[in-house]
Amino acid sequence: MNDSATALEPTQHDSARESPSEQIPKEPSEKRKPRVLIIGGGFAGVAAAKSLRGCDADVTLIDRRNHHIFQPLLYQVATALLAPSEVATPIRRLAIRQKNLSVILADVSGLADDARSVLTYSPSVGSGRVAFDYLILAPGMQASYFGHDEFARHAPSLKTIADAELVRAKVLSAYELAEETEDPTARRRLLTFVLVGAGPTGVELAASIAGLARATLRLSFRRIDPAESRILLIEAGKRILPSFDERLAGKAAKRLARLGVEVLADAKVEQIDARGAVVSGQRIESATVLWTAGVAPAPILKELHAETDRAGRIRVSPNMEVPQRPGIFVVGDAAALSQDGRPLPGVAQVAIQQGRYVGQLIRARIKGRTSARPFRYFDKGNMAVVGRNFALLESRRLRMSGYLTWLIWGGIHLLFLPQIQSRLRVAGQWLWWSLTDQRSSLLLPETPRETFVEAETECHNQIDLTSDPSY
């Protein structure tokens, strides 16, 4: 997900901490501006905030992170192609140009009993409360392990910058350790990568790891050949990319096979531990298991006690408002809304359009106007990239794949990056990568000396135990 933030306006700061009786009127008072509170700095939350620019209201955006993440390129951070700063933007940049916006770095722990304020927590400040007249919930989703939360310890997901850096460290460390070990069995395990979930994220990540192994790292080691890496993509469904046209998905599968990625469809992951994974009864020894399947609702959504779909998303009215909760809206991945008999997908374009719509709706209500126009999603198409020089595009009746589609994919993503400097840096990195196969972020975090000593001591203890005849 550089520039300093503008200070919170005194009126906003004070209104967030006044007594509950003064803080939460039934209707906005004539003596102050209406208060619009946005939870979440993702695509939907940022779009809502921008659409309220210039509105006669005090707008507050709360997020636990200080940056907005351009999620479609997060997998490139995880595979060392881009640096975190190239796909993340400080949220406070919005406040520089938008004088009616304040940004708060905090966790939202729940809704207050009065239902017109939220409870917050910050490690440095402690607990707090922020009142609102209009609430826009855009918390996004978190990884779901389908009831097996114990998998998370050994199979990180890819939702945040920290996740991407962890995945990058695991992948690069596997090659470093494989270079060091003398044990061929341990080496095979280190060079085996398992990805669970063959949606767009899983496909893009698997293809990028394959490119890293077979191109970028091919001359970097002396005792191993990274091209011998085994990359497995596990999918519980019948095929990869279930949200895409079947023919396009078939082309993606062929492309993955050319890159050396093994696809195991109609396969169930039964166990994930430090040794690897058990898939449909078969043990796969792997030091790197990555989770690219399933999402779950953010905990704050449960505070609404509203009707949800099977995935836990809030079923909203056509104007994105929570039924029986006037002035409270849910947008983005957290909202369940159907259009033409089909549920809207949890993609960035849906979130952006919903956030913009709700912002404009609130702006109209503040001006005393009512709008009966329901939200309508304009489908601009679906895209996925499968390694360098190959991408898929599905837009209404249009189906495309190949190099030209990859160029279109790159151009669109560059345009949607929120900062000009990010666009220039990413374009430069992609050009260098295309010409040389080299990636700019092949860095591992340095292990603290204390941790290294502890690990070395534990290793010696294990050696002593195994050399003891009585062991």
VOMARLUM-540470 format. One record per residue (C-alpha): x, y, z; chain. Coordinates in steps of 0.001 Angstrom, whole numbers, plus 500000, padded with zeros to 6 digits. Layout:
BEGIN
px: X py: Y pz: Z chaine: A
...
***
This chain:
BEGIN
px: 500000 py: 500000 pz: 500000 chaine: A
px: 506600 py: 510887 pz: 501876 chaine: A
px: 504428 py: 513653 pz: 502176 chaine: A
px: 503573 py: 514992 pz: 505593 chaine: A
px: 499940 py: 515001 pz: 506666 chaine: A
px: 497791 py: 517965 pz: 507402 chaine: A
px: 496812 py: 518336 pz: 511034 chaine: A
px: 493367 py: 517296 pz: 512185 chaine: A
px: 490980 py: 520210 pz: 512321 chaine: A
px: 490181 py: 521198 pz: 515901 chaine: A
px: 486449 py: 520828 pz: 515359 chaine: A
px: 486890 py: 517269 pz: 514118 chaine: A
px: 489321 py: 516401 pz: 516903 chaine: A
px: 486996 py: 517739 pz: 519586 chaine: A
px: 483844 py: 516188 pz: 518170 chaine: A
px: 485462 py: 512759 pz: 518260 chaine: A
px: 485960 py: 513019 pz: 522020 chaine: A
px: 482973 py: 514915 pz: 523386 chaine: A
px: 480539 py: 513267 pz: 525763 chaine: A
px: 478180 py: 510695 pz: 524178 chaine: A
px: 475100 py: 512807 pz: 524881 chaine: A
px: 476586 py: 515742 pz: 522928 chaine: A
px: 478333 py: 513580 pz: 520396 chaine: A
px: 475502 py: 511605 pz: 518861 chaine: A
px: 472445 py: 513607 pz: 517876 chaine: A
px: 469686 py: 511951 pz: 515926 chaine: A
px: 470189 py: 514302 pz: 512971 chaine: A
px: 473116 py: 516513 pz: 511966 chaine: A
px: 473000 py: 519770 pz: 513885 chaine: A
px: 472739 py: 523092 pz: 512087 chaine: A
px: 475652 py: 524358 pz: 514213 chaine: A
px: 478158 py: 521937 pz: 512752 chaine: A
px: 478873 py: 520092 pz: 509550 chaine: A
px: 477640 py: 516537 pz: 508999 chaine: A
px: 480210 py: 513919 pz: 509920 chaine: A
px: 481049 py: 511239 pz: 507375 chaine: A
px: 483167 py: 508362 pz: 508677 chaine: A
px: 484922 py: 505937 pz: 506324 chaine: A
px: 486362 py: 502673 pz: 507654 chaine: A
px: 489082 py: 501289 pz: 505399 chaine: A
px: 491641 py: 502808 pz: 503050 chaine: A
px: 491321 py: 500309 pz: 500218 chaine: A
px: 489911 py: 500946 pz: 496764 chaine: A
px: 486341 py: 501525 pz: 497981 chaine: A
px: 487250 py: 503717 pz: 500958 chaine: A
px: 489616 py: 505927 pz: 498980 chaine: A
px: 487088 py: 506300 pz: 496140 chaine: A
px: 484408 py: 507340 pz: 498641 chaine: A
px: 486720 py: 509888 pz: 500257 chaine: A
px: 487684 py: 511409 pz: 496912 chaine: A
px: 484047 py: 511734 pz: 495837 chaine: A
px: 483360 py: 513785 pz: 498981 chaine: A
px: 486050 py: 516324 pz: 498156 chaine: A
px: 484604 py: 519824 pz: 498407 chaine: A
px: 481490 py: 518557 pz: 500161 chaine: A
px: 480187 py: 520614 pz: 503098 chaine: A
px: 481004 py: 517854 pz: 505580 chaine: A
px: 483763 py: 516708 pz: 507927 chaine: A
px: 485117 py: 513492 pz: 506458 chaine: A
px: 487250 py: 511095 pz: 508524 chaine: A
px: 488995 py: 507997 pz: 507178 chaine: A
px: 490227 py: 505360 pz: 509645 chaine: A
px: 492583 py: 502529 pz: 508754 chaine: A
px: 494958 py: 500338 pz: 510714 chaine: A
px: 497609 py: 500942 pz: 508041 chaine: A
px: 498888 py: 504308 pz: 506884 chaine: A
px: 498962 py: 503270 pz: 503236 chaine: A
px: 496672 py: 502266 pz: 500409 chaine: A
px: 497790 py: 499075 pz: 498623 chaine: A
px: 497423 py: 498592 pz: 494897 chaine: A
px: 496414 py: 494960 pz: 495324 chaine: A
px: 496640 py: 493816 pz: 491673 chaine: A
px: 500444 py: 494196 pz: 491751 chaine: A
px: 501053 py: 492843 pz: 495248 chaine: A
px: 502167 py: 489478 pz: 493872 chaine: A
px: 505049 py: 491282 pz: 492123 chaine: A
px: 506281 py: 492496 pz: 495511 chaine: A
px: 506073 py: 488903 pz: 496753 chaine: A
px: 508249 py: 487722 pz: 493858 chaine: A
px: 510876 py: 490492 pz: 494073 chaine: A
px: 509895 py: 492309 pz: 490873 chaine: A
px: 508679 py: 495485 pz: 492606 chaine: A
px: 509453 py: 497172 pz: 495914 chaine: A
px: 506666 py: 497775 pz: 498475 chaine: A
px: 506809 py: 501550 pz: 497992 chaine: A
px: 505959 py: 501094 pz: 494317 chaine: A
px: 502542 py: 499546 pz: 495020 chaine: A
px: 501624 py: 501415 pz: 498229 chaine: A
px: 500651 py: 505047 pz: 498721 chaine: A
px: 500387 py: 506966 pz: 502028 chaine: A
px: 496710 py: 507581 pz: 502729 chaine: A
px: 497502 py: 511003 pz: 504141 chaine: A
px: 498381 py: 512216 pz: 500664 chaine: A
px: 494620 py: 512565 pz: 500205 chaine: A
px: 494457 py: 515070 pz: 503036 chaine: A
px: 496928 py: 517386 pz: 501313 chaine: A
px: 494497 py: 518219 pz: 498536 chaine: A
px: 491261 py: 517474 pz: 500364 chaine: A
px: 490853 py: 519991 pz: 503172 chaine: A
px: 487655 py: 518441 pz: 504558 chaine: A
px: 489387 py: 515075 pz: 505136 chaine: A
px: 491120 py: 513837 pz: 508300 chaine: A
px: 492967 py: 510529 pz: 508556 chaine: A
px: 493249 py: 508446 pz: 511739 chaine: A
px: 495666 py: 505540 pz: 512133 chaine: A
px: 493838 py: 503077 pz: 514389 chaine: A
px: 491974 py: 499790 pz: 514612 chaine: A
px: 488188 py: 499902 pz: 514657 chaine: A
px: 487167 py: 497491 pz: 517398 chaine: A
px: 483399 py: 497778 pz: 517082 chaine: A
px: 480259 py: 499851 pz: 517001 chaine: A
px: 479226 py: 501699 pz: 520161 chaine: A
px: 475934 py: 500791 pz: 521830 chaine: A
px: 474343 py: 503971 pz: 520516 chaine: A
px: 475029 py: 502707 pz: 516947 chaine: A
px: 476107 py: 506204 pz: 515820 chaine: A
px: 479789 py: 506008 pz: 516749 chaine: A
px: 482620 py: 503519 pz: 516416 chaine: A
px: 485138 py: 502348 pz: 518988 chaine: A
px: 488800 py: 502623 pz: 518052 chaine: A
px: 492088 py: 501465 pz: 519492 chaine: A
px: 495613 py: 502704 pz: 518887 chaine: A
px: 498637 py: 501263 pz: 520766 chaine: A
px: 500047 py: 504723 pz: 521423 chaine: A
px: 496789 py: 506525 pz: 522256 chaine: A
px: 494572 py: 503782 pz: 523627 chaine: A
px: 490826 py: 503466 pz: 523208 chaine: A
px: 488722 py: 506124 pz: 521572 chaine: A
px: 485372 py: 506845 pz: 520019 chaine: A
px: 484512 py: 508586 pz: 516752 chaine: A
px: 480958 py: 509733 pz: 516065 chaine: A
px: 479307 py: 509875 pz: 512679 chaine: A
px: 476162 py: 510900 pz: 510885 chaine: A
px: 477029 py: 508759 pz: 507878 chaine: A
px: 479165 py: 505623 pz: 508033 chaine: A
px: 480836 py: 503960 pz: 505044 chaine: A
px: 482205 py: 500517 pz: 505871 chaine: A
px: 484899 py: 499487 pz: 503404 chaine: A
px: 487062 py: 497149 pz: 505518 chaine: A
px: 487774 py: 494691 pz: 502720 chaine: A
px: 488218 py: 491006 pz: 503436 chaine: A
px: 490834 py: 488852 pz: 505102 chaine: A
px: 492184 py: 485422 pz: 504225 chaine: A
px: 489936 py: 482467 pz: 505029 chaine: A
px: 491374 py: 479042 pz: 505736 chaine: A
px: 487924 py: 477423 pz: 505657 chaine: A
px: 487860 py: 476507 pz: 509301 chaine: A
px: 491523 py: 475464 pz: 509458 chaine: A
px: 493102 py: 478545 pz: 510976 chaine: A
px: 496056 py: 476405 pz: 512048 chaine: A
px: 497138 py: 476392 pz: 508379 chaine: A
px: 497986 py: 480093 pz: 508611 chaine: A
px: 501139 py: 479407 pz: 510634 chaine: A
px: 502708 py: 477481 pz: 507765 chaine: A
px: 500908 py: 478950 pz: 504716 chaine: A
px: 500896 py: 482767 pz: 504593 chaine: A
px: 498309 py: 484541 pz: 502481 chaine: A
px: 498817 py: 487582 pz: 500258 chaine: A
px: 496702 py: 490504 pz: 501438 chaine: A
px: 499118 py: 493085 pz: 502855 chaine: A
px: 502603 py: 494485 pz: 502280 chaine: A
px: 503802 py: 492480 pz: 505296 chaine: A
px: 502374 py: 489317 pz: 503696 chaine: A
px: 504168 py: 490059 pz: 500438 chaine: A
px: 507481 py: 490639 pz: 502197 chaine: A
px: 507044 py: 487387 pz: 504151 chaine: A
px: 506307 py: 485428 pz: 500967 chaine: A
px: 509331 py: 486979 pz: 499247 chaine: A
px: 511537 py: 486049 pz: 502199 chaine: A
px: 510260 py: 482448 pz: 502218 chaine: A
px: 510812 py: 481987 pz: 498488 chaine: A
px: 514302 py: 483526 pz: 498386 chaine: A
px: 515350 py: 481765 pz: 501613 chaine: A
px: 514366 py: 478416 pz: 500116 chaine: A
px: 516942 py: 478854 pz: 497344 chaine: A
px: 519642 py: 480036 pz: 499740 chaine: A
px: 519099 py: 477041 pz: 502028 chaine: A
px: 518964 py: 474637 pz: 499087 chaine: A
px: 522357 py: 475956 pz: 497969 chaine: A
px: 523810 py: 475256 pz: 501446 chaine: A
px: 522438 py: 471804 pz: 502211 chaine: A
px: 524197 py: 468558 pz: 501288 chaine: A
px: 521045 py: 466465 pz: 501749 chaine: A
px: 519332 py: 465771 pz: 498385 chaine: A
px: 516000 py: 465055 pz: 500108 chaine: A
px: 516095 py: 468345 pz: 501962 chaine: A
px: 517087 py: 470097 pz: 498734 chaine: A
px: 514080 py: 468679 pz: 496855 chaine: A
px: 511800 py: 469810 pz: 499670 chaine: A
px: 513278 py: 473324 pz: 499613 chaine: A
px: 512843 py: 473569 pz: 495846 chaine: A
px: 509167 py: 472542 pz: 495986 chaine: A
px: 506600 py: 475331 pz: 496144 chaine: A
px: 502916 py: 474680 pz: 496783 chaine: A
px: 500230 py: 477291 pz: 496127 chaine: A
px: 496697 py: 476624 pz: 497330 chaine: A
px: 494019 py: 478309 pz: 495227 chaine: A
px: 494033 py: 478807 pz: 491444 chaine: A
px: 492137 py: 482058 pz: 491125 chaine: A
px: 493838 py: 485098 pz: 489537 chaine: A
px: 496165 py: 485637 pz: 492516 chaine: A
px: 497275 py: 482012 pz: 492599 chaine: A
px: 497843 py: 481843 pz: 488849 chaine: A
px: 499760 py: 485137 pz: 488729 chaine: A
px: 501896 py: 484231 pz: 491747 chaine: A
px: 502711 py: 480731 pz: 490459 chaine: A
px: 503720 py: 482065 pz: 487035 chaine: A
px: 505874 py: 484777 pz: 488600 chaine: A
px: 507699 py: 482280 pz: 490853 chaine: A
px: 508313 py: 480123 pz: 487780 chaine: A
px: 509820 py: 483097 pz: 485953 chaine: A
px: 511962 py: 483908 pz: 488978 chaine: A
px: 513315 py: 480353 pz: 489089 chaine: A
px: 513861 py: 479768 pz: 485383 chaine: A
px: 515089 py: 483195 pz: 484305 chaine: A
px: 516111 py: 485627 pz: 487048 chaine: A
px: 517968 py: 483130 pz: 489277 chaine: A
px: 519265 py: 480764 pz: 486605 chaine: A
px: 522915 py: 481896 pz: 486891 chaine: A
px: 522952 py: 482916 pz: 490553 chaine: A
px: 523810 py: 479575 pz: 492192 chaine: A
px: 526594 py: 477018 pz: 491810 chaine: A
px: 525287 py: 473913 pz: 493586 chaine: A
px: 521642 py: 474003 pz: 492557 chaine: A
px: 519716 py: 474669 pz: 489370 chaine: A
px: 516703 py: 476884 pz: 490207 chaine: A
px: 515072 py: 475732 pz: 486965 chaine: A
px: 514555 py: 472341 pz: 488635 chaine: A
px: 512110 py: 473918 pz: 491089 chaine: A
px: 508797 py: 472142 pz: 491359 chaine: A
px: 505835 py: 474529 pz: 491495 chaine: A
px: 502409 py: 473054 pz: 492217 chaine: A
px: 499131 py: 474980 pz: 491943 chaine: A
px: 496313 py: 473303 pz: 493859 chaine: A
px: 492673 py: 473967 pz: 492990 chaine: A
px: 489637 py: 472392 pz: 494670 chaine: A
px: 487450 py: 473110 pz: 491628 chaine: A
px: 487409 py: 471474 pz: 488229 chaine: A
px: 489710 py: 474058 pz: 486600 chaine: A
px: 491821 py: 477114 pz: 487244 chaine: A
px: 490413 py: 480664 pz: 486964 chaine: A
px: 486771 py: 479649 pz: 487536 chaine: A
px: 485616 py: 483276 pz: 487084 chaine: A
px: 486988 py: 483369 pz: 483508 chaine: A
px: 485689 py: 481920 pz: 480270 chaine: A
px: 486590 py: 478244 pz: 480066 chaine: A
px: 488568 py: 478639 pz: 476831 chaine: A
px: 490645 py: 481472 pz: 478302 chaine: A
px: 491251 py: 479407 pz: 481425 chaine: A
px: 492430 py: 476563 pz: 479202 chaine: A
px: 494944 py: 478870 pz: 477495 chaine: A
px: 496182 py: 479981 pz: 480906 chaine: A
px: 496628 py: 476334 pz: 481945 chaine: A
px: 498706 py: 475645 pz: 478830 chaine: A
px: 500824 py: 478711 pz: 479513 chaine: A
px: 501437 py: 477571 pz: 483089 chaine: A
px: 502489 py: 474142 pz: 481817 chaine: A
px: 505020 py: 475806 pz: 479484 chaine: A
px: 506421 py: 477687 pz: 482472 chaine: A
px: 506795 py: 474431 pz: 484390 chaine: A
px: 503878 py: 474887 pz: 486815 chaine: A
px: 501985 py: 471706 pz: 487697 chaine: A
px: 498234 py: 472204 pz: 488129 chaine: A
px: 496355 py: 469804 pz: 490393 chaine: A
px: 492637 py: 470444 pz: 489867 chaine: A
px: 489788 py: 468840 pz: 491807 chaine: A
px: 492233 py: 468346 pz: 494677 chaine: A
px: 491539 py: 468914 pz: 498362 chaine: A
px: 494133 py: 470205 pz: 500817 chaine: A
px: 493693 py: 468188 pz: 503988 chaine: A
px: 496666 py: 469289 pz: 506060 chaine: A
px: 499407 py: 471909 pz: 506063 chaine: A
px: 502320 py: 471739 pz: 508474 chaine: A
px: 506040 py: 472452 pz: 508687 chaine: A
px: 506806 py: 469510 pz: 506397 chaine: A
px: 504492 py: 470603 pz: 503594 chaine: A
px: 500931 py: 469663 pz: 502690 chaine: A
px: 498677 py: 466637 pz: 502370 chaine: A
px: 496650 py: 466916 pz: 499153 chaine: A
px: 493905 py: 464351 pz: 498467 chaine: A
px: 495654 py: 461861 pz: 500717 chaine: A
px: 499131 py: 462414 pz: 499239 chaine: A
px: 501932 py: 463999 pz: 501224 chaine: A
px: 503843 py: 466711 pz: 499341 chaine: A
px: 507109 py: 467644 pz: 501025 chaine: A
px: 507601 py: 471399 pz: 500709 chaine: A
px: 509278 py: 474157 pz: 502675 chaine: A
px: 507083 py: 476843 pz: 501082 chaine: A
px: 503298 py: 476574 pz: 501078 chaine: A
px: 501385 py: 479710 pz: 500087 chaine: A
px: 497660 py: 480348 pz: 500549 chaine: A
px: 495890 py: 482073 pz: 497653 chaine: A
px: 492371 py: 480750 pz: 498261 chaine: A
px: 489320 py: 482053 pz: 500062 chaine: A
px: 488415 py: 485251 pz: 501865 chaine: A
px: 486499 py: 485965 pz: 505053 chaine: A
px: 484694 py: 489109 pz: 506247 chaine: A
px: 486378 py: 491653 pz: 508479 chaine: A
px: 485286 py: 491239 pz: 512134 chaine: A
px: 483673 py: 494703 pz: 512240 chaine: A
px: 480894 py: 493478 pz: 509922 chaine: A
px: 479537 py: 491199 pz: 512631 chaine: A
px: 478782 py: 494268 pz: 514719 chaine: A
px: 475988 py: 495184 pz: 512309 chaine: A
px: 474000 py: 492000 pz: 513070 chaine: A
px: 472741 py: 492190 pz: 509494 chaine: A
px: 471898 py: 489486 pz: 506980 chaine: A
px: 474926 py: 488015 pz: 505219 chaine: A
px: 475615 py: 485716 pz: 502303 chaine: A
px: 477479 py: 482412 pz: 502584 chaine: A
px: 480842 py: 484206 pz: 502477 chaine: A
px: 479868 py: 486497 pz: 505362 chaine: A
px: 479389 py: 489630 pz: 503266 chaine: A
px: 476606 py: 492024 pz: 504245 chaine: A
px: 473513 py: 491926 pz: 502024 chaine: A
px: 472904 py: 495571 pz: 501180 chaine: A
px: 470073 py: 497490 pz: 499546 chaine: A
px: 470421 py: 498615 pz: 495907 chaine: A
px: 471803 py: 501946 pz: 497188 chaine: A
px: 474494 py: 500100 pz: 499221 chaine: A
px: 472757 py: 500959 pz: 502516 chaine: A
px: 472374 py: 498355 pz: 505248 chaine: A
px: 468675 py: 497467 pz: 505638 chaine: A
px: 467155 py: 498934 pz: 508806 chaine: A
px: 470334 py: 500963 pz: 509351 chaine: A
px: 469825 py: 504372 pz: 507692 chaine: A
px: 473036 py: 506234 pz: 507011 chaine: A
px: 475229 py: 503128 pz: 507254 chaine: A
px: 476672 py: 501821 pz: 503978 chaine: A
px: 478825 py: 498798 pz: 503135 chaine: A
px: 480928 py: 498847 pz: 499968 chaine: A
px: 483612 py: 496810 pz: 498243 chaine: A
px: 484459 py: 493212 pz: 499087 chaine: A
px: 482381 py: 493382 pz: 502275 chaine: A
px: 479103 py: 494026 pz: 500398 chaine: A
px: 476891 py: 491341 pz: 498833 chaine: A
px: 474846 py: 492725 pz: 495937 chaine: A
px: 473484 py: 491034 pz: 492830 chaine: A
px: 473030 py: 492545 pz: 489398 chaine: A
px: 471063 py: 490875 pz: 486606 chaine: A
px: 470704 py: 487789 pz: 488783 chaine: A
px: 474438 py: 487362 pz: 489413 chaine: A
px: 476449 py: 488441 pz: 492479 chaine: A
px: 478951 py: 491185 pz: 491803 chaine: A
px: 482578 py: 489980 pz: 491950 chaine: A
px: 485009 py: 491136 pz: 494611 chaine: A
px: 487302 py: 493042 pz: 492254 chaine: A
px: 488825 py: 496502 pz: 492377 chaine: A
px: 486532 py: 498070 pz: 489783 chaine: A
px: 483407 py: 497071 pz: 491708 chaine: A
px: 484863 py: 498546 pz: 494907 chaine: A
px: 485883 py: 501807 pz: 493218 chaine: A
px: 482502 py: 502315 pz: 491573 chaine: A
px: 480603 py: 501499 pz: 494780 chaine: A
px: 482741 py: 503848 pz: 496868 chaine: A
px: 482272 py: 506660 pz: 494359 chaine: A
px: 478509 py: 506027 pz: 494194 chaine: A
px: 478024 py: 506141 pz: 497970 chaine: A
px: 480120 py: 509285 pz: 498282 chaine: A
px: 477971 py: 511022 pz: 495679 chaine: A
px: 474796 py: 509739 pz: 497352 chaine: A
px: 475833 py: 511165 pz: 500723 chaine: A
px: 476804 py: 514441 pz: 499083 chaine: A
px: 473304 py: 514656 pz: 497570 chaine: A
px: 471631 py: 513895 pz: 500922 chaine: A
px: 473657 py: 516586 pz: 502657 chaine: A
px: 472419 py: 519059 pz: 500049 chaine: A
px: 468853 py: 517957 pz: 500750 chaine: A
px: 468378 py: 516036 pz: 497534 chaine: A
px: 467119 py: 512464 pz: 497305 chaine: A
px: 468215 py: 510014 pz: 494656 chaine: A
px: 466288 py: 506889 pz: 493771 chaine: A
px: 468963 py: 505738 pz: 491321 chaine: A
px: 470319 py: 502379 pz: 492536 chaine: A
px: 473928 py: 501357 pz: 492157 chaine: A
px: 474729 py: 499900 pz: 488748 chaine: A
px: 478091 py: 498311 pz: 488043 chaine: A
px: 479670 py: 499038 pz: 484675 chaine: A
px: 481731 py: 495982 pz: 483835 chaine: A
px: 485011 py: 497045 pz: 482216 chaine: A
px: 486227 py: 493476 pz: 481925 chaine: A
px: 488374 py: 490947 pz: 483729 chaine: A
px: 492118 py: 490533 pz: 483331 chaine: A
px: 494840 py: 488215 pz: 484583 chaine: A
px: 498513 py: 487916 pz: 483697 chaine: A
px: 500294 py: 484575 pz: 483344 chaine: A
px: 503974 py: 485353 pz: 483450 chaine: A
px: 505823 py: 487744 pz: 481183 chaine: A
px: 504345 py: 488496 pz: 477748 chaine: A
px: 501027 py: 486712 pz: 478291 chaine: A
px: 497735 py: 487927 pz: 479750 chaine: A
px: 494000 py: 487268 pz: 479497 chaine: A
px: 491197 py: 489731 pz: 478868 chaine: A
px: 487484 py: 489027 pz: 479138 chaine: A
px: 485078 py: 491914 pz: 478566 chaine: A
px: 481488 py: 491131 pz: 477656 chaine: A
px: 481786 py: 489297 pz: 474330 chaine: A
px: 485456 py: 490121 pz: 473859 chaine: A
px: 488020 py: 487402 pz: 474599 chaine: A
px: 491739 py: 488078 pz: 474180 chaine: A
px: 495011 py: 486483 pz: 475231 chaine: A
px: 498678 py: 486757 pz: 474425 chaine: A
px: 501370 py: 489421 pz: 474095 chaine: A
px: 499134 py: 492297 pz: 472955 chaine: A
px: 496803 py: 491612 pz: 475870 chaine: A
px: 499813 py: 491703 pz: 478185 chaine: A
px: 500719 py: 495161 pz: 476884 chaine: A
px: 497125 py: 496317 pz: 477432 chaine: A
px: 497200 py: 494860 pz: 480958 chaine: A
px: 500431 py: 496728 pz: 481716 chaine: A
px: 499120 py: 500025 pz: 480366 chaine: A
px: 495887 py: 499827 pz: 482338 chaine: A
px: 497658 py: 499007 pz: 485596 chaine: A
px: 500136 py: 501820 pz: 485142 chaine: A
px: 497281 py: 504288 pz: 484633 chaine: A
px: 495524 py: 503136 pz: 487789 chaine: A
px: 498561 py: 503454 pz: 490047 chaine: A
px: 497709 py: 506424 pz: 492302 chaine: A
px: 501045 py: 508298 pz: 492122 chaine: A
px: 502902 py: 509576 pz: 489072 chaine: A
px: 506261 py: 508644 pz: 490584 chaine: A
px: 504995 py: 505086 pz: 491145 chaine: A
px: 503941 py: 504847 pz: 487506 chaine: A
px: 507377 py: 505969 pz: 486348 chaine: A
px: 509237 py: 503614 pz: 488691 chaine: A
px: 507045 py: 500614 pz: 487852 chaine: A
px: 507303 py: 501289 pz: 484112 chaine: A
px: 511098 py: 501457 pz: 484466 chaine: A
px: 511273 py: 498222 pz: 486441 chaine: A
px: 509066 py: 496411 pz: 483925 chaine: A
px: 511166 py: 497639 pz: 481016 chaine: A
px: 514412 py: 496505 pz: 482705 chaine: A
px: 512837 py: 493153 pz: 483584 chaine: A
px: 511663 py: 492664 pz: 479983 chaine: A
px: 515140 py: 493367 pz: 478629 chaine: A
px: 517272 py: 491520 pz: 481178 chaine: A
px: 515027 py: 489138 pz: 483206 chaine: A
px: 516415 py: 490834 pz: 486322 chaine: A
px: 514315 py: 491881 pz: 489317 chaine: A
px: 515072 py: 494823 pz: 491581 chaine: A
px: 514092 py: 493550 pz: 495037 chaine: A
px: 515996 py: 490299 pz: 495583 chaine: A
px: 516579 py: 491221 pz: 499214 chaine: A
px: 516215 py: 489156 pz: 502365 chaine: A
px: 515647 py: 490844 pz: 505741 chaine: A
px: 518707 py: 490579 pz: 507949 chaine: A
px: 518346 py: 488107 pz: 510820 chaine: A
px: 519010 py: 489751 pz: 514212 chaine: A
px: 522206 py: 488530 pz: 515841 chaine: A
px: 520358 py: 487229 pz: 518914 chaine: A
px: 517999 py: 485147 pz: 516748 chaine: A
px: 520936 py: 483759 pz: 514774 chaine: A
px: 522768 py: 482680 pz: 517938 chaine: A
px: 519643 py: 481014 pz: 519339 chaine: A
px: 519054 py: 479134 pz: 516085 chaine: A
px: 522717 py: 478029 pz: 515951 chaine: A
px: 522574 py: 476768 pz: 519562 chaine: A
px: 519380 py: 474836 pz: 518881 chaine: A
px: 520955 py: 473312 pz: 515773 chaine: A
px: 524027 py: 472138 pz: 517760 chaine: A
px: 521765 py: 470679 pz: 520454 chaine: A
px: 519873 py: 468678 pz: 517850 chaine: A
px: 523158 py: 467386 pz: 516402 chaine: A
px: 524309 py: 466326 pz: 519864 chaine: A
px: 521031 py: 464478 pz: 520464 chaine: A
px: 521132 py: 462589 pz: 517179 chaine: A
px: 524772 py: 461574 pz: 517766 chaine: A
px: 523928 py: 460146 pz: 521209 chaine: A
px: 523613 py: 456313 pz: 520935 chaine: A
px: 520723 py: 456323 pz: 523380 chaine: A
px: 518713 py: 458815 pz: 521256 chaine: A
***
